[in-house]
Amino acid sequence: MHITSMGGIYRNESSIVNLDNAKGSGTHWMAYMKRRNRAVYFNNFGNLQPLKESRYLDVLQIEYNALSTLRLK
């Protein structure tokens, strides 16, 4: 995964990020919403604390989903 920023980190922003590389078909994604010093992070695998993303977001508090939304066979 590689996070690039268009013009720097914003105080308020939100995005859906493809976690595959630029040449891949998009194997996995995550979403976030940042408002000042707080962010909400969603990963459909669930219970994954955002490490690289938290450094990018540069906030004091990140809420994230604890449960997976995937249906595994």
Backbone as a printed PyTorch tensor [residue, N CA C, xyz], in Angstrom:
tensor([[[  0.8430,  -1.1740,   0.0000],
         [  0.0000,   0.0000,   0.0000],
         [  0.8830,   1.2300,   0.0000]],

        [[  0.4490,   2.2200,  -0.7510],
         [  1.1830,   3.4750,  -0.8130],
         [  0.1770,   4.6090,  -0.7750]],

        [[  0.2810,   5.4660,   0.2190],
         [ -0.6360,   6.5930,   0.3340],
         [  0.0480,   7.8210,  -0.2290]],

        [[ -0.6030,   8.4530,  -1.1830],
         [ -0.0860,   9.7110,  -1.7000],
         [ -1.0970,  10.7910,  -1.4040]],

        [[ -0.6080,  11.9660,  -1.2060],
         [ -1.4750,  13.0880,  -0.8760],
         [ -1.4010,  14.1260,  -1.9850]],

        [[ -2.5230,  14.6540,  -2.3560],
         [ -2.5810,  15.7020,  -3.3630],
         [ -2.5650,  17.0500,  -2.6450]],

        [[ -1.3900,  17.6180,  -2.4170],
         [ -1.3200,  18.9410,  -1.8180],
         [ -1.2280,  18.9640,  -0.3070]],

        [[ -0.9540,  17.8590,   0.3470],
         [ -0.7730,  17.8660,   1.7930],
         [ -1.9390,  17.2740,   2.5530]],

        [[ -1.7930,  17.2550,   3.8640],
         [ -2.8120,  16.7080,   4.7500],
         [ -3.8030,  17.8190,   5.0760]],

        [[ -5.0840,  17.5210,   4.9490],
         [ -6.1290,  18.4980,   5.2210],
         [ -6.7160,  18.2770,   6.6060]],

        [[ -7.2290,  19.3290,   7.2170],
         [ -7.8770,  19.2310,   8.5290],
         [ -9.1230,  18.3710,   8.4590]],

        [[ -9.8720,  18.5160,   7.3910],
         [-11.0960,  17.7490,   7.1620],
         [-10.9960,  17.1030,   5.7910]],

        [[-11.0520,  15.7870,   5.7570],
         [-11.0090,  15.0660,   4.4880],
         [-11.6100,  13.6900,   4.6630]],

        [[-11.9620,  13.0790,   3.5640],
         [-12.4370,  11.6960,   3.5790],
         [-12.0790,  11.0620,   2.2490]],

        [[-11.9400,   9.7370,   2.2660],
         [-11.5220,   9.0580,   1.0480],
         [-11.7880,   7.5640,   1.1400]],

        [[-11.8670,   6.9410,  -0.0130],
         [-11.8550,   5.4860,  -0.1420],
         [-10.5330,   5.1570,  -0.8160]],

        [[ -9.7640,   4.2540,  -0.2110],
         [ -8.4170,   3.9610,  -0.6880],
         [ -8.3120,   2.5140,  -1.1250]],

        [[ -7.8200,   2.3030,  -2.3440],
         [ -7.5430,   0.9640,  -2.8610],
         [ -6.2040,   0.5230,  -2.2770]],

        [[ -6.1740,  -0.5800,  -1.5590],
         [ -4.9450,  -1.0360,  -0.9220],
         [ -4.0720,  -1.8820,  -1.8410]],

        [[ -4.5200,  -2.1380,  -3.0550],
         [ -3.7240,  -2.8430,  -4.0440],
         [ -2.7240,  -1.8540,  -4.6440]],

        [[ -1.6950,  -2.3440,  -5.3250],
         [ -0.7650,  -1.4140,  -5.9690],
         [ -1.4120,  -0.8040,  -7.2150]],

        [[ -0.7740,   0.1740,  -7.7990],
         [ -1.3600,   0.9430,  -8.8990],
         [ -1.6730,   0.0930, -10.1270]],

        [[ -0.9720,  -1.0030, -10.3310],
         [ -1.2030,  -1.8540, -11.4970],
         [ -2.1960,  -2.9760, -11.2160]],

        [[ -2.5840,  -3.1430,  -9.9600],
         [ -3.4900,  -4.2220,  -9.5740],
         [ -4.9390,  -3.9060,  -9.8790]],

        [[ -5.7800,  -4.8950,  -9.7070],
         [ -7.2020,  -4.7570, -10.0310],
         [ -8.0390,  -4.2360,  -8.8600]],

        [[ -7.4390,  -4.0520,  -7.7000],
         [ -8.1950,  -3.5600,  -6.5530],
         [ -8.6620,  -4.6880,  -5.6680]],

        [[ -7.7530,  -5.3240,  -4.9680],
         [ -8.0800,  -6.5030,  -4.1700],
         [ -8.7340,  -6.1770,  -2.8330]],

        [[ -8.4950,  -4.9880,  -2.3460],
         [ -9.0070,  -4.6390,  -1.0190],
         [ -9.0680,  -3.1200,  -0.9060]],

        [[ -9.9480,  -2.6180,  -0.0470],
         [-10.0880,  -1.1740,   0.1170],
         [-10.3760,  -0.8400,   1.5650]],

        [[-10.1650,   0.4030,   1.9120],
         [-10.5250,   0.9380,   3.2190],
         [-11.0560,   2.3460,   3.0030]],

        [[-11.7210,   2.8760,   4.0230],
         [-12.2570,   4.2300,   3.9330],
         [-11.9610,   4.9590,   5.2370]],

        [[-11.8440,   6.2650,   5.1390],
         [-11.6600,   7.0580,   6.3450],
         [-12.3360,   8.4120,   6.1920]],

        [[-12.6290,   9.0040,   7.3400],
         [-13.1580,  10.3520,   7.4060],
         [-12.3990,  11.0630,   8.5200]],

        [[-11.8260,  12.2000,   8.2120],
         [-11.0580,  12.9570,   9.1960],
         [-11.7430,  14.2970,   9.4280]],

        [[-11.9440,  14.6270,  10.7010],
         [-12.4870,  15.9190,  11.1120],
         [-11.6210,  16.4490,  12.2360]],

        [[-10.8190,  17.4400,  11.9390],
         [ -9.8650,  18.0520,  12.8690],
         [ -8.9160,  17.0050,  13.4380]],

        [[ -8.9640,  16.7440,  14.7480],
         [ -8.0510,  15.7830,  15.3820],
         [ -8.6880,  14.4290,  15.6450]],

        [[ -9.7080,  14.0980,  14.8970],
         [-10.4250,  12.8270,  15.0780],
         [-10.6560,  12.1980,  13.7080]],

        [[-10.5490,  10.8810,  13.6400],
         [-10.7900,  10.1840,  12.3780],
         [-11.5960,   8.9160,  12.6320]],

        [[-12.3790,   8.5400,  11.6420],
         [-13.1090,   7.2720,  11.6400],
         [-12.5360,   6.4610,  10.4880]],

        [[-12.1290,   5.2280,  10.7670],
         [-11.4600,   4.3580,   9.8080],
         [-12.2950,   3.1000,   9.6360]],

        [[-12.5330,   2.6850,   8.3860],
         [-13.3000,   1.4710,   8.1230],
         [-12.4980,   0.5460,   7.2280]],

        [[-12.3740,  -0.6990,   7.6710],
         [-11.7340,  -1.7470,   6.8860],
         [-12.6570,  -2.9550,   6.9640]],

        [[-13.0980,  -3.4870,   5.8170],
         [-14.0990,  -4.5650,   5.8700],
         [-13.5690,  -5.8640,   6.4580]],

        [[-12.2600,  -6.0210,   6.6380],
         [-11.7440,  -7.1740,   7.3690],
         [-12.0740,  -7.0570,   8.8500]],

        [[-12.2310,  -5.8490,   9.3300],
         [-12.5750,  -5.6050,  10.7290],
         [-11.4050,  -5.8210,  11.6680]],

        [[-11.4670,  -5.1780,  12.8160],
         [-10.5010,  -5.3300,  13.9030],
         [ -9.0510,  -5.1170,  13.4710]],

        [[ -8.8340,  -4.2520,  12.5150],
         [ -7.4780,  -3.9320,  12.0920],
         [ -7.1920,  -2.4780,  12.4400]],

        [[ -6.2730,  -2.2650,  13.3310],
         [ -5.9220,  -0.8970,  13.6820],
         [ -5.0430,  -0.3210,  12.5760]],

        [[ -5.3660,   0.8410,  12.0920],
         [ -4.6420,   1.4230,  10.9640],
         [ -3.2770,   1.9680,  11.3660]],

        [[ -2.2040,   1.3390,  10.9350],
         [ -0.8680,   1.7790,  11.3230],
         [ -0.3380,   2.8600,  10.3800]],

        [[ -0.1640,   2.5120,   9.1070],
         [  0.3370,   3.4990,   8.1420],
         [ -0.6460,   4.6500,   7.9950]],

        [[ -1.9280,   4.3290,   7.9770],
         [ -2.9370,   5.3630,   7.7980],
         [ -2.9530,   6.3390,   8.9590]],

        [[ -2.7290,   5.8400,  10.1830],
         [ -2.7660,   6.7330,  11.3390],
         [ -1.6180,   7.7290,  11.2840]],

        [[ -0.4840,   7.3100,  10.7610],
         [  0.6270,   8.2560,  10.6030],
         [  0.2850,   9.3050,   9.5560]],

        [[ -0.3770,   8.8990,   8.4810],
         [ -0.7770,   9.8490,   7.4440],
         [ -1.8120,  10.8440,   7.9790]],

        [[ -2.8150,  10.3420,   8.7180],
         [ -3.9020,  11.1970,   9.1830],
         [ -3.4580,  12.1810,  10.2540]],

        [[ -2.4580,  11.8280,  11.0480],
         [ -1.9000,  12.7150,  12.0670],
         [ -2.9910,  13.2870,  12.9800]],

        [[ -3.7330,  12.3810,  13.6250],
         [ -4.8130,  12.7910,  14.5290],
         [ -4.5740,  12.2150,  15.9190]],

        [[ -5.3090,  12.7360,  16.9070],
         [ -5.1910,  12.2610,  18.2810],
         [ -6.0300,  11.0240,  18.5430]],

        [[ -7.1450,  10.8770,  17.8250],
         [ -8.0730,   9.7770,  18.0860],
         [ -8.5520,   9.1700,  16.7670]],

        [[ -8.5050,   7.8260,  16.6910],
         [ -9.0380,   7.1120,  15.5310],
         [-10.0140,   6.0540,  16.0250]],

        [[-11.2360,   6.1080,  15.5360],
         [-12.2170,   5.0600,  15.7930],
         [-12.1680,   4.1080,  14.6010]],

        [[-12.2890,   2.8080,  14.8570],
         [-12.2870,   1.8390,  13.7650],
         [-13.2650,   0.7160,  14.0670]],

        [[-13.7350,   0.0850,  12.9990],
         [-14.7050,  -0.9970,  13.1700],
         [-14.0170,  -2.2470,  13.7160]],

        [[-14.6770,  -2.9190,  14.6250],
         [-14.1110,  -4.1150,  15.2480],
         [-14.5960,  -5.4050,  14.5980]],

        [[-15.6690,  -5.3390,  13.8360],
         [-16.2410,  -6.5490,  13.2400],
         [-16.0570,  -6.5490,  11.7310]],

        [[-15.8690,  -7.7420,  11.1770],
         [-15.7380,  -7.9020,   9.7420],
         [-17.1100,  -7.8280,   9.0780]],

        [[-17.1420,  -7.3110,   7.8770],
         [-18.3830,  -7.2990,   7.0980],
         [-18.3230,  -8.3220,   5.9690]],

        [[-17.2720,  -9.1490,   5.9650],
         [-17.0820, -10.1610,   4.9190],
         [-17.8810, -11.4090,   5.2390]],

        [[-18.3810, -12.0490,   4.2110],
         [-19.0270, -13.3590,   4.3510],
         [-18.1050, -14.3950,   3.7650]],

        [[-17.4960, -15.1670,   4.6260],
         [-16.5630, -16.2000,   4.1710],
         [-17.2690, -17.5190,   4.0190]],

        [[-16.9360, -18.2380,   2.9650],
         [-17.5710, -19.5480,   2.7150],
         [-16.8090, -20.6380,   3.3880]]])
